[in-house]
C-alpha cells in the first residue's frame, strides 16, 4: 500500500485534508513525497485496519 501511495505522490497527486471552504475545498500537505509519507505511515500503522476513505488523508490531483 505504501508503495502505491508513494507512486501517486511522485506523480503529482497531493495528500491533504478537506476543508469547509467553498473556495479552497482541499488543502494539500506541504513537502516532498518523503515528508508526506512520514506523516501518512505512522497514522496508518496506528490503525488496526486498512484506512477507510478519508480516515488518514484525502488525495487530489491539483
N, C-alpha and C positions, 0 to 999 in steps of 0.2 A: 504494500500500500504506500509506503513512504517513497519508494522509487517512482511510482506514478505521480504522486503529489510534486515531487522534485522536478520531474519532467515537465509537468504543467507549468510550474513556476518558471522554469528555464525558458519556456516558450511564450512567456508573456502573460500568462494567466495570473491574476492577483488574488491573494488570500486577504481576507479582512472581515469587516463587520458591516451588517446592515445598520442604517441609521433611521431616525424618524423624520429626516428632512426630505421634502419633496424635490428639492433642487440637487441634493447630493445624497442619494439613497444608499450608496455604498462607499465605505472608506477603507481603502487598501492599507495593509500594514507596510510600513517602510522597511527598507533593507533588501539586501540581495537574497537569493534563494537560501543560502546557508543560514542567514539571520532569521528568516521566516520559518524555516524548518526547526530551528532551535526553540521557536515558540509553539509550533504545532506538535512536535514529537512528545514533549512531556505531557501536554494536555491529553493526547491520545493514550499514552502509556498509563495515565492516571485512571482512565476508564476501565471497567471490567468487560467491555464490549467494543465492537467497532462503532465509531461515532455515527449517530443519526444525522440527517441533513441539518446543517447549521449548528450542531452541538459544539463544535470546536471553532469553526470559522465558516465563512461563505467564500465562494470563488466567483470571479467575474473577469470577463475579457474587457480590458479598458482600451 
